Amino acid sequence: MHPHIREAVSLLGSGRPGSAGGVGSEAEFREPGGISVVAGHIYVADTNNHAIRVAALGTLEVSTLEIKGLK
């Protein structure tokens, strides 16, 4: 919710399906299914990409979460 215009605004995602990273509206998701905000990061369950995407609140840079050793 944008506090000045009192409307919901999209900070992340282009609206096109895909898995590209990028800043803000450059990023692509394929059916985001849930979000969580923890320690300055937004975590997005990107359902049909079978991935967790993460964006830093300060920059809105979106990338795919990678955990070494997890398959």
Residue pairs with C-beta under 8 A, 6 or more apart in sequence:
1 7
1 8
1 9
2 8
2 9
10 25
11 24
11 60
12 24
12 25
12 27
12 29
12 42
12 44
12 55
12 60
12 62
13 25
13 27
13 28
13 29
13 32
14 25
14 26
14 27
14 28
16 28
17 28
17 29
17 30
17 31
17 48
18 28
18 29
18 30
19 28
19 29
19 30
19 46
19 49
19 51
19 64
20 26
20 27
20 28
21 27
21 53
21 61
21 62
21 63
21 64
22 28
22 61
22 62
23 59
23 60
23 61
23 62
24 60
24 62
26 62
27 53
27 55
27 62
29 44
29 46
29 49
29 53
30 46
30 47
30 48
30 49
31 46
31 47
31 48
32 44
32 45
32 46
32 47
32 53
33 45
33 46
33 47
34 44
34 45
35 42
35 43
35 44
35 45
36 42
36 43
37 43
37 57
40 56
40 57
40 58
41 54
41 55
41 56
41 57
42 54
42 55
42 57
43 52
43 53
43 54
43 65
44 52
44 53
44 54
44 55
45 52
46 52
46 53
46 64
49 64
51 64
51 65
52 64
52 65
53 62
53 63
53 64
53 65
54 62
54 63
54 64
54 65
55 61
55 62
55 63
